[in-house]
Amino acid sequence: MQETDADAVRVRVLVVEDDPGIARSLVRGLERAGYLARSVDTGRAALSVEPAPDLVLLDLGLPDLDGVEVCRLLRRRSDVAVIVVTARGEEGDRVSALDEGADDYLVKPFGLAELLARVRAVLRRTRPQVSELLQHGPLSVDPRTRKVTVSGTEVVLTAKEFDILECLAVDPGRVVTRQEILERAWDAHWYGPTKVLDVHMAALRRKLGVPGLVETVYGRGFRLGDPGEPQ
Ligand code: CA
């Protein structure tokens, strides 16, 4: 992901996961959603990461330390948000982790869309002061409240339409591929017809009512364009 000045205020997410495949796909998904993400594969490494993360996604089945113990130690040293990840059948561990101060939990397997929703929800609770209003021309998108306005007038979108718009609004001008949007707004691995995206995109454009705001970049994807320019 391109480094920008805004990185300084972006949310840092640490993935603690010993399965390299899962760790890679989580980091990639989080980065695409605009987070600064990195991963470590042991509990010990998780306790000494610098700079300190804002949120930790903690797999409880780690090779060195007990995940519940890692949660307890993280909590003792900071108010970092913690979402624990468990496999089915580890309900006891999950309850212990929540007792040790974890903010939420996810049960494997889970989709990227669900993970991102949990991350947003936890950050809303733990960092209520952070409001990254995304603005572009007449468009304003608030990821926290999921409220969208065009020239100050609220536009009511469906959840999918909002997710699609958010993909574009986090980096106006950048071409976002269809696959990226599908992964972000639907699930980590979407193999269905991409026609469904066109249907939601058409509805989104109609509701926004600003010609040229959502541009199709033929053969590549979509981006937010200069709405002032005629089509
Ligand atoms: Ca594991």
Boltz pocket constraint, residues with backbone or C-beta under 6 A from the ligand:
constraints:
  - pocket:
      binder: B
      contacts: [[A, 17], [A, 18], [A, 19], [A, 59], [A, 60], [A, 61], [A, 62]]
      max_distance: 6.0
